[in-house]
Each structure stands twice: as structure tokens, then as C-alpha cells.
Amino acid sequence: MPTLRDASLAQAFDHAARSYDALVAANPGYHSHLRRSARRLGLPDRGRGLRVLDLGCGTGASTAALLSVLPDGHITAVDASRGMLDRAAAKPWPSTVTFTHTPAERLAEAGVHGPFDAVFAGYLFRNTRDPDAVLRAVREVLAPGGRLAVHDYTLSGKRRHRALWSAVCGALVPVTTALGDGALYRHLWRSVVEFDTADEFAARLRGAGFEEVRILPLPGWQTGIAHTVVGRVPNGAPRT
């Protein structure tokens, strides 16, 4: 089946929201890897006085990771799936965390405006129809010198990593199909193998005007499968 996009993908995430937290909890390192990627933003002073955009927050796992690393920052979390966002917003949060329902490409229409000191995007770009448009939206809301951390499954390009990813997804399909979410998790498999490798995605960031772009691996079984890709808007760069 083809990868899901836009409304169809949001609806699939809406349906999966009820079991999503339990499934990701079974993934070794899922939450610790998000915290590692949040630390890789390199923001100082526990985030004091800083504004951070959590782009594609899902049920709030990335939001919690950011809050653990930046407890004194202000976090704006957004997601295109109402079901996932409702799950996130129902959890206990300090007043410095807010949630907004919107696709990444339509931030301004939803009242989400910069400048932000940093943007964190977890498992987002390969789910968008036009990742370059999302990067432009990110550039628009980032302050000069602002930082971006992208946490996602971006394969190394080596066949063994692609094969391992396919094997893991194949094992998930019977479980997720029984839950009624087989289409979403088949999309998950295809969205990764059809999207950029880590090197290609880093080049995409450089092409969008980000500097100091680095690819940082994540440990465990996801080595060569999941990475943090970080970059920075040049100091003094005009918002596009």
C-alpha cells in the first residue's frame, strides 16, 4: 500500500492514539533516545527564558523529553492529529507547556508565531508531503542563531540497517493489525525506506540554509537506523 499523507495520515494517528504509548514503551530506548536528542539542542541554563517549539509532539513523549532537559523553558507543542494531541494535553504539565492542533506547514494560521530559540522535530519530516516546505516553516519561526534537532528513523544507507528495519516492522504488523492500526505501521515501514538517508537529510538541511549540520547516531538496536540531525540558523540571518 502507498504511504499515507495529510488527512489520511492524521486519521490513522487519531485511531492509533489509544494504544500508541503502550507500543512505544515496548521499544527499548525510545524515551531515553528522545531525551538524548533534546540534550543535543545544546541549550543553556535549563532553557531559562527560552522558547522551544515541539513540532509533531504526538502523545507528548517528545514534549516530556524536552521538559526533562529544559525544565525552565517555554515549550509550544503542536501536532496534526487531534487524537494524539488530546492524549498529550490530558497529561499533567506545568503552565509553561502549551498544545496547539495544527499541521507543521500551517503554524501561523494556528496562531503559532516565532521567534523560537529552538525547534525539536521528532518522527515528523518523513510523514510530510513536502519536507522542504516544513523546513521553510521552521526557518520562518526560528530566531537568528536558533537551533533545530530532528530525531527520526533515517537509515544509514547500509543494506544491513535497511534489512533490520524491515524485519522489526514485519514483526510489528501482526500486533498492530490486531489493534486495527496495521495500515499506519505499514506506512511507518515504507515512510522510512522511501525517505532520505541520514546523509541525504543532512544535505537537505544545508540546502535550506542551516549551518553546523551534524548527524549524531542513536545507540542500541537503532544504531544506523535512527539519528539526531542538528543544525543552526546563521546568526544575523533574516527570517525567510
Residue pairs with C-beta under 8 A, 6 or more apart in sequence:
1 183
1 186
1 187
1 190
2 190
3 187
3 190
3 191
3 194
4 12
4 183
4 184
4 187
5 129
6 103
6 129
9 80
9 127
9 184
9 187
10 80
10 81
10 82
10 103
12 181
12 183
12 184
12 187
13 20
13 58
13 80
13 81
13 83
13 84
13 184
14 81
14 82
14 83
14 84
15 83
15 180
15 181
15 184
16 83
16 84
16 176
16 179
16 181
16 184
17 59
17 81
17 83
17 84
17 86
17 87
18 83
18 87
19 179
19 181
20 58
20 59
20 84
20 87
21 59
21 61
21 87
23 175
23 176
24 30
24 31
24 61
25 31
28 220
28 221
29 218
29 219
29 220
29 221
29 222
30 61
31 61
31 64
31 65
33 151
33 218
33 219
33 220
33 222
33 226
34 61
34 62
34 64
34 65
34 122
34 151
35 65
35 68
35 69
36 218
36 228
37 65
37 120
37 122
37 149
37 151
37 218
37 228
38 62
38 65
38 66
38 68
38 69
38 70
38 120
38 149
39 69
40 149
40 216
40 228
40 230
41 52
41 69
41 70
41 118
41 120
41 147
41 149
41 230
42 147
42 230
43 50
43 52
43 69
43 70
43 73
43 117
43 118
43 147
45 72
46 69
46 70
46 71
46 72
46 73
47 69
47 70
47 71
47 72
47 73
47 74
48 72
48 73
49 72
49 73
50 70
50 73
50 74
50 117
50 118
51 73
51 74
51 76
51 114
51 115
51 116
51 117
51 118
52 66
52 70
52 73
52 74
52 75
52 76
52 116
52 117
52 118
52 119
52 120
53 75
53 76
53 77
53 78
53 112
53 114
53 116
53 118
53 119
53 120
53 141
54 62
54 63
54 66
54 75
54 76
54 77
54 78
54 120
54 122
55 78
55 104
55 119
55 120
55 121
55 122
55 124
55 134
55 138
56 62
56 78
56 79
56 80
56 104
56 121
56 122
56 123
56 124
56 127
57 63
57 77
57 78
57 79
57 84
57 85
57 88
57 99
57 122
58 79
58 81
58 84
58 88
58 122
58 123
59 84
59 87
59 88
60 77
60 87
60 88
60 89
60 91
60 93
61 122
62 77
62 120
62 122
62 151
63 75
63 77
63 88
63 93
63 97
64 91
66 73
66 75
66 120
67 75
67 93
67 94
67 97
72 96
73 96
74 96
74 97
75 96
75 97
75 98
76 98
76 100
76 112
76 116
77 85
77 88
77 97
77 98
77 99
77 100
78 85
78 99
78 100
78 101
78 102
78 104
78 107
78 110
78 112
79 85
79 88
79 99
79 101
79 102
80 101
80 102
80 103
80 104
82 101
85 99
85 101
88 99
89 99
100 110
100 111
100 112
101 110
102 109
102 110
102 112
104 121
104 124
104 128
104 134
104 137
104 138
105 128
105 130
105 133
105 134
105 137
107 113
107 137
107 140
107 141
108 140
112 141
113 141
114 140
114 141
114 142
114 143
114 239
115 141
115 142
115 143
115 146
115 239
116 141
116 142
116 143
116 146
117 142
117 143
117 146
117 147
118 142
118 146
118 147
118 148
118 149
119 138
119 141
119 142
119 146
119 147
119 148
119 149
120 148
120 149
120 151
121 134
121 138
121 148
121 149
121 150
121 151
121 152
122 150
122 151
122 152
123 151
123 152
123 153
124 134
124 150
124 152
125 131
125 134
125 135
125 150
125 152
125 195
125 201
126 152
126 153
126 154
126 191
126 192
126 194
126 195
126 196
127 191
128 134
131 196
131 204
132 204
132 208
135 204
135 205
135 208
136 208
136 240
138 148
139 208
139 209
139 210
139 233
139 239
139 240
140 239
140 240
141 239
142 148
142 233
142 239
143 233
143 239
144 233
144 234
144 235
144 236
144 237
144 238
144 239
145 232
145 233
145 234
145 235
146 232
146 233
147 230
147 231
147 232
147 233
148 205
148 210
148 230
148 231
148 232
148 233
149 228
149 229
149 230
150 201
150 205
150 228
150 229
150 230
151 226
151 227
151 228
152 201
152 226
152 227
152 229
153 165
153 192
153 222
153 225
153 226
154 192
154 195
154 196
154 197
154 198
154 201
154 226
154 227
154 229
155 161
155 162
155 165
155 192
155 193
155 197
155 198
155 224
155 225
156 197
156 198
156 224
156 225
157 197
157 198
157 199
158 224
160 224
161 224
161 225
162 193
164 221
164 224
164 225
165 189
165 192
165 193
165 225
166 189
166 193
168 221
169 185
169 186
169 188
169 189
170 189
172 185
173 182
173 185
173 186
176 182
176 184
176 185
195 201
196 204
198 215
198 227
198 229
199 215
201 229
202 213
202 214
202 215
202 229
205 213
205 229
205 231
206 213
206 231
209 233
209 234
209 237
209 240
210 231
210 232
210 233
211 231
211 232
211 233
211 234
212 230
212 231
212 232
213 229
213 230
213 231
214 229
214 230
214 231
215 227
215 228
215 229
216 227
216 228
216 229
216 230
217 223
217 224
217 226
217 227
218 226
218 227
218 228
